Amino acid sequence: MNNKKCILVSLDDNIQELSALAESLGYIVNNIFIQNRKTPDPKYYIGSGKVNEIRKYIQDNNIDLIIFNSHLKPSQHYNLENYIGIRIYDRIGLILEIFSNRAHSEEARLQVELAKLQYEIPLLRDWIHKARYGEKPGFMAGGEYEVAQYYDIIRKRIKKAKEKLKKIEKERDIRRRQRRKLGYYLITIVGYTNAGKSTLFNLISGESIAVEDRLFTTLSTTTRKIPIQERPILLTDTVGLIDNLPHWVIEAFHSTLEEIFLSDLILLLIDVSEPIDIINRKLKISFNILIPDLKPSNIILIFNKTDKIVDSKNDLKDNPNIQEKLKKIEIEHGVRDIISISAIREQYKQTIITSILKVTNYPKKLSFSLPNITEAQSFISWLYSNCDILFIDYKDSIYISLRCQEKDEKYITKTVNDLKGL
């Protein structure tokens, strides 16, 4: 924890998340400046009068950092830092600083480095432009030559980080294919940061991965085999979702987020103790991210942190606060059968396991023959990636015996018939 003093600046009073982000990194929020305006000022994001007010305040109160509740343009970032004279973070810069602070695995460190470098590129372009017109950018403090040289270094580091991440992604894909061949069912816990994903992971798996009441504790995926009636199930804990991340940050974490979209089942976690408007907003964003690539039937919606609302002795089904939220969510999103739990209480473990068992099925066993033709090879490769091949024999025709997930049975049967018709 650094205990440095900061101030927050916003164009509206929706400042709670930014404050939580700053505090999670150890900054002390000394004051909040809100300027209600519909559009940002092109030069400073806020008006020049507010800039002067903030400048005087930081001089009188020894402030270390200013954090803006938006993504600043490079020119705005430069103008503010150059005029006020202290470090400026926008919302994305702050999040990347938190990521950097939390990254422990090699993959997480590379992903964060890539995101931070891509964040700096447009800033450097603006600094180079300023230097060419005789201004020395405050951050680099060295003029055009030094900034341009650093710009070249960053581009080389981006290329190197991408190459290393590509190698890790290939290794992860090999492990995933091997798990598929062994017939494992892949379940991933998804939700906004600080929704209790790691706590739920520990509850189901019996593990004890780090759990802290702060944002972005988890930046790397953790996968464990879980014993549920001897079914081959792997459970994965992932990095938390958050609003309004630019595409290049999401792309930097592609290999981690890919775990979500290649899962057989998603446990979507929501903090039920939050106000209903925040729950609805987070659900809408989560569904927009997940449902284009996943069927709704592959998602189990879980209300967590009921302990903040309901005493452990009371029945959740009769709690008016929770029931009201359930009804509003059903109307807003058409979601039924929401599970309400507290992941810190062992009594809810069986509730989750029962729900998982309703969705997962024992692998189906199929046997069939295929014509020994070139067109069959890509299908056989798919079978190796997605099924457990028990036996395969190449003769005049190809005889295959395998186990598959029930959801893949129709596709396999149709493809076999299509190939036989060629």
N, C-alpha and C positions, 0 to 999 in steps of 0.2 A: 504494500500500500504506500502511495507516495505522499498523501495528505497535502497535495498542492491545491491552491484555491482557484476556482474557476467561476465564470459567469455564463449563463445560458441566454441565448438570443433567439427569438421566434417571432413570426408574423401572426401567430394565433396562440391561444392558451392551452393547446394540446401538447403539453410539455412533459407529461409524466414519464413517458418511455425514455426520452432524452436524459431526464434527470436520473432515472434508474441506470442507464448506460454509463453516465459519468461517475456515479457513486460506485458502480460495480468495479470500476478501474481505480477507485481510491481517491477520486477528486472530491473536494469539499465544495459544494455549490454555495457560493457566497451571495449571489443575487441572480434574479431573473429579469431580463428586459424584454418586454413584449411591445411590438409596434403593430397595431392592427391596420393592415393594408392589404388590398386584394392582389396586387402584383409587386414583386420585388423591385427595388431600385436597381437599375442596370449597372451602376458604378459600385455601390457598397452593399447591395441586397436590402439594406435598411436606409432610411433617409439620412442626409448629411447632419441634420440636427441631432438625431439619435446617436450617430457615430461620435459626434463631439461629446455628447453626454456620457457615453460609455468610455471614451478616452480619458475624460477627467476622473471618472469613477475608478478606473484601474490604477491611475496614478496616485489617487488618494488612499487606495485600499490594498496596494501591493498584490494585484491579481496576477496569476501565472499563465492563465489560458482563457480564451474565449471559445465557446462552442455554439455553433449555429445549428438550428433545428431544420436543416435543409441541405441539399447538395449545392454548394456554391460553384459558380462558374470560375474558371481559372483567373479571369481578369478581376472578378470580385475578391477572390482569395488574395491575390497579389495586392490590390488596392487597400484592403483592410489591414493586412499584415504590415505593409509598408507605411501606412498612415498612423496606425495605433501603436505599432512598435512591439507587439508581443505575439506569441504563437497563436495561430488561428486553426481550429478544427471545424470542419463541417460534420454532419451526421455520419457520412460514410467514412471520413477520416477517423472519427472516434471509434466506430465499429471495427475498423481494420486494426486500430491500436489494441483493442480488446482481444481480437483474434490473435494478434502477435503475442500478447501476454499469456494466452491460454494454450498456444500450440506446443505440443510436446512430442508427438511422433514426427518422423521424417516427412511423411506425406502431408500432415497438417502444416508443418513449417514451410514446405514448398508451396502449398496452396496459398498460404497467407502471404508469402514473399511475392508470388505471382500477382495476387490481387493488389498488393501495395505498390508494386512497380507499375502496374497498369493504371493505378490511381495517380501516380506521379507524372506519367507521360504528358497529359494535357497541361499540367501545371508548368512543366519544364518548357513546353512549346511557348507558353505565354511569357515565361521569364526570358527565354531567348529573344523573343520579339521585343520585349522591353529593353533588353541589353543593347540591341541593335540601334535603338533610338536614344542611346546614351544614358539609360537608367540602369542602375545596378540592382538586380533583384535581392531583396533583403534576406531571403532564406539561404541563397548561395553566397551572396556578398562578394562575388568575384568577377562579375561581368560576363560577356558573351562567351569567351573562350572556355572558361571553367564550366559554365552551364552546358554548353554544347558537348564538351568532353564527357560530362556526367551523363548526358542524354544518350550518348553512344554506349556507355558502360551499362546503362539500364536496359537498352535494347538487347545487348548480349546476354545479360542475366535473365531476361524474360525468355529468350530462346533456350537457354540452358535449363531453366526451371520447367518449361514445357516438356523438354525431352526426358527429364527425370520422372516427371509425373506420368508421361506416356508409358514408361517402363513399369512403374508401379501399377498402373491401370491394367497392363497386360498380365502382370502377375496375379492381380486380384481376379481377373477374368478366368485365368487358369484354375484358381481355387474354386471359383463359383461353378465352373463347368464340372469339376470333380465332385462337388457337393451334389449337383444335379444328377450325375451318374450314380451316386450312392443313394438317390431317392429322397434327399432332404427336402422338407417343406420350409420355405424361407419367410420369416415373419419380421417386419421392421416396425419399430416404435417411432412415430412421427408426431411433431407438435411444435408449437412456438417455444422459443427459448424460455426456460424457467417454468415450464408447465408440469415438470415432474417426471420427465422421460427416464432419466437415470434411476430414479427411485422406483419406478414401475419395473424397469429392467431388473433391478436387484430383487424386487418382490417375486417376480416370476422365475428368475434363473437361480436365485439363491446366492448370487455373487455379491460383492461389496465394492463396486466401482465408486469413484469419488462422487459425492453429492454435496453441493453447496447451494445456499440460497442466494444465488447471483446469476446474472445472465451469461450465457455461452460457457458454462463449465465444460461441456462436451464439444470438442472440435474434430475428433476422430471417431470413426465407427468402432464399436466393440461387438463382437459376435460370439455367442456361446450356444452349445447344444443344450437343450432343455429336456428334462425327462417328463413327458406327458403320455402316459399309458404306452410306453415303448415306441411311440411314433417318432420317426426321424425328423425332428424340428430344430431349426436354427433361429435364434432370436438376436436381432441387431438393434443397438442403440445408435441414434444418429445425431448430427448437429441440428440445433434448433432453427426453426423458420423465423423470419423477421420481415417486417413490411419494407417495401420500396428499395430493395437492393438492386443496384444496376446490373445489367446482364453480364458484364465482365467479371463481377464478383461471383455470380452464380456459376459462370463458366470455369472460374478458377477452382471451384469446389465440385466440378463435374463428376470426378471419380467417386467422391463420397456420396453425393446426391443420387448417383446412378443406382446405389443400393436400394433406394426407395422404389424406383420404377421397375426394378427387376424382381421385386418381392411378390410372393403369392398372396400375402395378407398384410394389411396395414393396420396397426393400432394407432388411431388418431386421437391424441390426448389434448384435452381442453381444460383450462383452469376454471372450474365452475364458480369459484369465489369472486371472479371478476364481474363487472356490470354487464348486463345483457347486450348492450350496444357494442361493447368491446368483443364479447364472445361471438356475436353475429359477424362482426367485421373479420375476425380471425378465421372463423369457419368459412366465410365466403372466399377469402384469399387461399386458404388451404385446399378447398375443393377446386378452385381454379387451377391450382398447381397440380393436384393429384388426379382428378377425374378424367382429364383428357387422355391420360395414359393408363388409368386403372378403372375397372368396373366398380360402381358403388358397392356391389356385393362383396368386393374384396377389401372393404374398409369397415372396421369396427370403431364406432365413435365412443370414446370413453370420457366421462366427466370425472376429473380428478380434484383433489383437495376439498372434498366434502367435509373434512374435519374442521375447516375454517367456518363452516356454516352450521353443521349439525353436531350435536353432542353424540358421542359414541353409543350412548344407550338408546337413542331415538332411531326410529325406522326411517330410512331415506325416502321410502315410498310415500310416507305421509307428510313429508316436509313441504310446506307451501312454497317456500322460496325456490327449492329445486324444481318442484312440479310446475311452477309458473314459467321457469326458464325452459323446461322441457317442451311445454306447449308452444311457447313462442318460437323455439327452434324448429319444431315440427311444422309450424305454419310457414316460417321463413324459408326453410331449406328442404322440407319434405322428408326429414330424417326421422325414422322410428327406431325403437329398440336401443335407445342410448343406455349404456352401462354407467352407473354412478358408483364411484369408489373413493377411497382414500388410500393411496399407494404406500403410505407409511404404516398401515395397519394390516397385519398378517391375515385377518379374517376375510379380506377381499381377494386373496390369491385364488381361491377356488372359483370365485365368480368369473375371473378372467379366464382361467383354464377351461371352465365349462363353455364359455363363449367361443374360445379357440377350437374346442373339439366339435362344436356345431358346424364350423366353417371348414376345417381341415378334414380330409378323407384319407382313408388308407389308399396307398397307390393301387391303381387298377392294373391287373395283369392281362396282357394282350399277346396273342400269337398270330402271325400272318406271314404270307409269302409275297414277294415283290418280283417283277420281271428284272432280270439282270441286265439293265440298260443304263446308259449314261445319265439319263434324266433322274434316276433314283438316287444318285450319289449325294446331291445337296440335301435331299430329305433324310437320308441316313445320317448325314452330319448333324442335322437338326435334332434327330432322335438321340444321338450321343450327347448333345448339349443339354437336352431337356428331359431325358428319361434315364431309367436304369436298365441298360441292356443286359439281359440275363444270358442270352445265347444268340449267336448269329452264324449262319452257315452259307457260304457262297458256292452254288453249283449251277445247274441250268437256270434255277431261280434262286432268289435270296430268301432264306427262311430266318425270321426274327422272332424272338420271345423277349418281352420287356415288361417293366412296371412303369406306369405313368400316373400323373395326377388326373383326377376325374375331369378337370376343366380342359385337358388336352385330348381326351378320348375322341371327341367328335372330329377334331382337326385331323388326327392320325387316321381314323377310319375313312374320312373323305379323301385324303391324299393317297392312301393305299388303293382305293377304288379308281381314282383318277389315273394313277400310274398303270394299273392293270388294263385300263381302257386305251392306252397308247399303242 
